[in-house]
Amino acid sequence: MRYIAFFLMFVLFNPAVAFAGVEGKDSSGPAKDRLVVRGATRDIRLSGYTRKERTMTLSSEVSGRVLRVNYDVGQTVGGKPFIEIEPTFIDLEIEKTAQSIKKLDITLKRMQVRVAYLEKEFLRVDSLYRKERATGVKRDAAAQELEQARLELDSTTQERAVRETVLRELSERKLRHNISAPRGWIVTKRMVEPGEVIQPGTPLAEVSDYRGLVVPLSVSSEELSAIKSLAEEFDAELEGIPVKASLKWVNPEFDEKTRKLKVELAIRDFRGQGRGGLMFVLPLQLRSEGIFIPKTAVTNRYENPTVTVRETGEVVKLMPLGESGDYLRVAADERLVPGTELLAAGQR
């Protein structure tokens, strides 16, 4: 009796010891230790090469002889014009038009003085006519002369306005003698040399914007779905350097020969020097045939692999299709849907 009483007192003051066996039996362990069926996937790597984001062909709007070409292939466009066309003839036309405007200004002043005189003269004759000291013929002649002077003044004013328009047009044409390109772009082609005579519309050079890089790819529908399932900006590699990329556009036109769609990806944060031909790699995970079974859950006896479902205790035979790391890829089975928990090999 003394030993029984001592044992009861020990149990009462140490409940953790009394129930430790029960708690250990009910615990299922951490989720990371569970053996779960997964949908089968396969890893692929889409690869391509970079190219410029934008390109522009330079051409002239005017004809003339090339005076200077300030940039060569590979150089970055700065503040100077790309091509300068000799402005001799346009400068002469501008000077000629400016001189004609000055001449018209002198004529206008003379006409304004004449109109002012004729207005006073008409008022004088009209006053005499009202006092019956001048004939109506003389009054009408004075009025007609005044009206004619006013018309000549208006005509000369309009002529001066036309000359002003011509001068603005010539000044605008002179600006076209300097052919510019966007600052920061790089020259990729040059088809003109100083001294050449060029015509309007003739391609003279090509410049490209390598501050932004894009990668054209041809992808299958499955690969496109995988890209669209990624975040707006996803991880990729450019020449082995981690970068961010995004889907820029998708061409809906289907290529019947390759059975693929054309897409373009934009590189977002590349810090190196931009150029074409940089190797781009995008790792993707695609769905594959079958399911993944953890190898630690597979019992393989006499080359007859099986697994045991934790919930029902049912033993399911497997048809192996391949391996992927710690997983065995097997044919799909309606009893082994993704998420099904399995017992470890040898566990009952």
C-alpha positions as CSV (number, residue, x, y, z in Angstrom):
1,M,0.0,0.0,0.0
2,R,2.9,2.4,0.8
3,Y,4.3,1.9,-2.8
4,I,0.9,2.5,-4.3
5,A,0.3,5.7,-2.4
6,F,3.8,7.0,-3.4
7,F,3.1,6.2,-7.1
8,L,-0.3,8.1,-7.0
9,M,1.4,11.1,-5.5
10,F,4.1,11.1,-8.2
11,V,1.5,11.0,-11.0
12,L,-0.6,13.8,-9.5
13,F,2.4,16.2,-9.2
14,N,3.9,15.2,-12.7
15,P,1.0,15.2,-15.2
16,A,3.3,15.7,-18.2
17,V,4.9,12.3,-17.5
18,A,1.5,10.6,-17.2
19,F,0.2,11.9,-20.6
20,A,3.4,12.1,-22.6
21,G,2.7,8.8,-24.3
22,V,-0.7,9.9,-25.5
23,E,0.4,13.2,-26.9
24,G,3.3,11.7,-28.8
25,K,1.0,9.2,-30.5
26,D,-1.5,11.8,-31.7
27,S,1.1,14.3,-33.0
28,S,1.4,14.2,-36.8
29,G,4.6,16.2,-36.9
30,P,5.5,19.4,-38.9
31,A,3.9,19.9,-42.3
32,K,7.3,19.9,-44.0
33,D,7.9,16.3,-42.9
34,R,4.6,15.1,-44.4
35,L,4.8,13.0,-47.6
36,V,2.4,14.5,-50.1
37,V,1.5,13.7,-53.7
38,R,2.4,16.7,-56.1
39,G,1.4,17.5,-59.6
40,A,4.3,16.6,-62.0
41,T,6.2,19.5,-63.5
42,R,9.3,19.9,-65.7
43,D,11.8,22.7,-65.7
44,I,12.8,24.4,-68.9
45,R,14.9,27.4,-69.8
46,L,13.8,29.8,-72.5
47,S,16.7,31.6,-74.1
48,G,17.1,34.4,-76.6
49,Y,19.3,37.4,-77.4
50,T,18.8,41.1,-76.6
51,R,18.2,43.8,-79.2
52,K,17.5,47.5,-79.1
53,E,14.2,48.7,-77.8
54,R,13.7,51.4,-80.5
55,T,15.4,52.3,-83.8
56,M,15.1,55.3,-86.2
57,T,16.2,55.9,-89.8
58,L,17.4,59.4,-90.5
59,S,16.7,61.1,-93.8
60,S,16.7,64.7,-95.1
61,E,13.7,66.9,-95.9
62,V,15.8,69.1,-98.2
63,S,18.4,68.6,-100.9
64,G,21.9,69.9,-100.7
65,R,25.6,69.1,-100.2
66,V,26.6,67.5,-96.9
67,L,28.9,69.8,-95.0
68,R,29.6,67.8,-91.9
69,V,28.7,64.4,-90.3
70,N,29.3,64.7,-86.6
71,Y,28.9,61.0,-85.5
72,D,30.2,57.7,-86.6
73,V,29.0,54.1,-86.1
74,G,29.1,53.1,-82.4
75,Q,29.1,56.7,-81.1
76,T,26.5,58.1,-78.8
77,V,24.5,61.0,-80.1
78,G,25.1,64.2,-78.2
79,G,24.0,67.9,-78.5
80,K,25.4,68.5,-82.1
81,P,23.3,67.9,-85.2
82,F,24.0,64.5,-86.8
83,I,24.3,65.9,-90.3
84,E,24.8,69.5,-91.4
85,I,23.8,70.5,-95.0
86,E,25.4,73.5,-96.6
87,P,23.0,76.5,-96.1
88,T,24.5,78.9,-98.7
89,F,21.6,79.1,-101.0
90,I,18.9,79.2,-98.3
91,D,20.9,81.9,-96.5
92,L,20.9,84.0,-99.8
93,E,17.1,83.5,-100.2
94,I,16.5,84.6,-96.6
95,E,18.7,87.7,-97.0
96,K,16.9,88.5,-100.3
97,T,13.5,88.2,-98.7
98,A,14.5,90.2,-95.6
99,Q,15.7,93.0,-97.9
100,S,12.5,93.0,-99.9
101,I,10.5,93.4,-96.6
102,K,12.7,96.4,-95.6
103,K,12.0,97.9,-99.0
104,L,8.2,97.4,-98.5
105,D,8.4,99.0,-95.1
106,I,9.8,102.2,-96.8
107,T,7.1,102.1,-99.4
108,L,4.4,101.7,-96.7
109,K,5.7,104.7,-94.8
110,R,5.6,106.8,-98.0
111,M,2.0,105.5,-98.7
112,Q,0.9,106.3,-95.2
113,V,2.2,109.8,-95.5
114,R,0.4,110.2,-98.9
115,V,-2.9,108.8,-97.5
116,A,-2.7,111.2,-94.5
117,Y,-2.1,114.2,-96.9
118,L,-5.0,113.1,-99.2
119,E,-7.3,112.8,-96.2
120,K,-6.6,116.4,-95.2
121,E,-6.9,117.5,-98.8
122,F,-10.3,115.7,-99.2
123,L,-11.5,117.4,-96.0
124,R,-10.4,120.8,-97.3
125,V,-12.1,120.3,-100.7
126,D,-15.2,118.9,-99.0
127,S,-15.4,121.9,-96.8
128,L,-15.2,124.2,-99.8
129,Y,-17.8,122.2,-101.6
130,R,-20.2,122.6,-98.7
131,K,-19.7,126.3,-98.8
132,E,-20.2,126.2,-102.6
133,R,-16.7,127.4,-103.2
134,A,-15.6,124.2,-105.1
135,T,-17.3,122.1,-107.7
136,G,-18.6,118.6,-107.2
137,V,-16.2,117.4,-109.8
138,K,-13.2,118.5,-107.8
139,R,-14.6,117.0,-104.6
140,D,-15.2,113.6,-106.4
141,A,-11.7,113.7,-107.8
142,A,-10.2,114.2,-104.3
143,A,-12.3,111.4,-102.9
144,Q,-11.3,109.0,-105.7
145,E,-7.6,109.8,-105.3
146,L,-7.8,109.2,-101.5
147,E,-9.6,105.9,-102.1
148,Q,-7.0,104.8,-104.6
149,A,-4.2,105.6,-102.2
150,R,-5.9,103.6,-99.4
151,L,-6.2,100.6,-101.7
152,E,-2.5,100.8,-102.7
153,L,-1.6,100.9,-99.0
154,D,-3.7,97.8,-98.2
155,S,-2.2,96.0,-101.2
156,T,1.3,96.8,-100.1
157,T,0.5,95.8,-96.5
158,Q,-0.8,92.4,-97.8
159,E,2.3,92.0,-99.9
160,R,4.5,92.6,-96.8
161,A,2.5,89.9,-94.9
162,V,3.2,87.4,-97.7
163,R,6.9,88.2,-97.6
164,E,6.9,87.7,-93.9
165,T,5.3,84.2,-94.4
166,V,7.9,83.4,-97.0
167,L,10.7,84.5,-94.6
168,R,9.3,82.2,-91.9
169,E,9.1,79.3,-94.4
170,L,12.7,79.9,-95.4
171,S,13.8,80.0,-91.8
172,E,12.0,76.7,-91.2
173,R,13.7,75.2,-94.2
174,K,17.0,76.3,-92.9
175,L,16.4,74.4,-89.7
176,R,15.9,71.3,-91.8
177,H,19.5,71.7,-93.0
178,N,20.6,70.4,-89.6
179,I,19.5,66.8,-89.2
180,S,19.3,65.7,-85.6
181,A,18.8,62.4,-83.8
182,P,17.6,61.7,-80.2
183,R,20.3,62.4,-77.6
184,G,21.7,59.2,-76.0
185,W,20.9,57.0,-78.9
186,I,23.8,55.1,-80.6
187,V,24.7,55.2,-84.3
188,T,24.3,51.7,-85.8
189,K,24.5,52.6,-89.6
190,R,25.9,55.5,-91.5
191,M,25.3,55.8,-95.3
192,V,26.6,59.3,-96.1
193,E,29.9,61.1,-96.2
194,P,30.8,64.9,-96.2
195,G,30.6,66.3,-99.7
196,E,27.9,64.1,-101.0
197,V,24.8,65.7,-102.5
198,I,21.6,64.2,-101.0
199,Q,18.0,64.3,-102.0
200,P,14.9,64.4,-99.8
201,G,13.8,61.1,-98.4
202,T,17.1,59.3,-98.9
203,P,18.1,57.2,-95.9
204,L,21.3,58.6,-94.4
205,A,21.9,56.8,-91.1
206,E,20.3,54.6,-88.5
207,V,20.3,55.2,-84.7
208,S,19.1,52.9,-82.0
209,D,18.1,53.2,-78.3
210,Y,20.1,50.6,-76.3
211,R,19.2,52.2,-73.0
212,G,16.3,49.8,-73.0
213,L,16.7,46.2,-74.1
214,V,14.1,43.7,-75.3
215,V,14.3,40.0,-76.1
216,P,12.1,38.5,-78.9
217,L,11.0,34.9,-78.3
218,S,8.9,32.3,-80.0
219,V,6.9,30.3,-77.4
220,S,4.2,27.6,-77.3
221,S,0.8,28.2,-75.8
222,E,1.9,26.3,-72.7
223,E,5.0,28.4,-72.3
224,L,3.1,31.6,-72.8
225,S,0.6,30.6,-70.1
226,A,3.5,29.9,-67.8
227,I,5.0,33.4,-68.5
228,K,1.6,35.0,-67.9
229,S,1.3,33.2,-64.6
230,L,4.4,34.9,-63.3
231,A,4.5,38.3,-61.5
232,E,4.4,41.5,-63.5
233,E,8.1,41.7,-63.1
234,F,9.8,38.3,-62.8
235,D,13.4,37.0,-62.3
236,A,15.6,36.1,-65.2
237,E,19.3,36.1,-66.2
238,L,21.2,38.2,-68.7
239,E,24.8,37.0,-69.3
240,G,24.5,35.2,-66.0
241,I,23.5,38.3,-64.1
242,P,20.2,38.3,-62.3
243,V,17.7,40.9,-63.8
244,K,14.0,41.7,-63.8
245,A,12.0,41.3,-66.9
246,S,8.4,41.8,-68.0
247,L,6.1,40.7,-70.8
248,K,6.0,43.7,-73.2
249,W,3.7,42.4,-75.9
250,V,2.2,39.2,-77.5
251,N,1.7,38.9,-81.2
252,P,-1.7,37.0,-81.7
253,E,-0.6,35.9,-85.2
254,F,0.0,32.1,-85.1
255,D,3.0,30.8,-87.0
256,E,1.9,27.6,-88.6
257,K,5.4,26.5,-89.5
258,T,6.8,26.7,-85.9
259,R,3.4,26.4,-84.2
260,K,4.4,29.1,-81.8
261,L,3.5,32.7,-81.0
262,K,5.9,35.6,-81.0
263,V,6.4,37.6,-77.8
264,E,8.7,40.3,-76.6
265,L,10.2,40.6,-73.1
266,A,11.6,43.9,-71.7
267,I,14.6,44.0,-69.4
268,R,14.0,46.3,-66.5
269,D,17.1,46.8,-64.3
270,F,20.2,45.8,-66.3
271,R,23.1,47.9,-65.1
272,G,25.7,46.8,-67.7
273,Q,26.3,48.3,-71.1
274,G,23.3,47.7,-73.4
275,R,24.0,46.1,-76.7
276,G,22.5,43.4,-79.0
277,G,23.4,39.8,-78.6
278,L,23.4,39.4,-74.8
279,M,22.3,35.9,-73.8
280,F,19.0,36.0,-71.9
281,V,17.7,33.0,-70.0
282,L,14.2,32.6,-68.3
283,P,13.7,29.5,-66.2
284,L,10.1,28.2,-66.3
285,Q,8.2,25.4,-64.7
286,L,5.7,23.6,-66.9
287,R,3.1,21.0,-66.1
288,S,4.2,17.5,-67.0
289,E,2.5,14.1,-67.5
290,G,1.8,12.2,-64.3
291,I,2.3,13.0,-60.6
292,F,5.3,13.3,-58.2
293,I,5.7,10.8,-55.4
294,P,8.3,11.4,-52.6
295,K,10.9,8.6,-52.9
296,T,10.8,8.1,-49.2
297,A,7.2,7.0,-49.5
298,V,7.8,4.3,-52.1
299,T,8.2,0.6,-51.2
300,N,9.9,-1.2,-54.0
301,R,9.7,-5.0,-53.6
302,Y,10.6,-7.3,-56.5
303,E,10.5,-4.2,-58.8
304,N,6.9,-3.6,-57.9
305,P,6.8,0.0,-56.4
306,T,3.9,0.8,-54.2
307,V,2.8,3.6,-51.8
308,T,0.3,3.6,-48.9
309,V,-2.3,6.3,-48.5
310,R,-2.2,7.6,-44.9
311,E,-5.9,8.2,-44.5
312,T,-7.3,4.9,-45.8
313,G,-4.2,2.6,-45.5
314,E,-4.8,1.5,-49.1
315,V,-1.7,0.3,-51.0
316,V,-1.5,1.7,-54.6
317,K,0.8,0.3,-57.3
318,L,2.8,2.8,-59.2
319,M,3.9,3.0,-62.9
320,P,7.2,4.9,-62.9
321,L,7.8,7.4,-65.7
322,G,11.0,9.0,-64.5
323,E,12.8,10.7,-61.6
324,S,13.2,14.4,-60.5
325,G,15.4,14.9,-57.5
326,D,13.8,13.5,-54.4
327,Y,10.6,12.6,-56.3
328,L,9.6,9.7,-58.5
329,R,7.4,10.7,-61.5
330,V,4.6,8.1,-62.0
331,A,1.5,7.7,-64.1
332,A,-1.6,9.5,-62.7
333,D,-4.0,7.5,-60.6
334,E,-7.4,8.6,-59.4
335,R,-6.6,7.4,-55.9
336,L,-3.5,9.6,-55.8
337,V,-4.6,13.2,-56.4
338,P,-2.2,16.1,-55.6
339,G,-2.3,16.8,-51.9
340,T,-2.9,13.1,-50.9
341,E,-0.8,12.3,-47.8
342,L,1.3,9.1,-47.9
343,L,3.0,6.9,-45.3
344,A,6.7,6.5,-45.3
345,A,8.0,3.3,-46.8
346,G,7.7,0.5,-44.2
347,Q,5.3,2.5,-42.0
348,R,2.0,1.0,-41.0
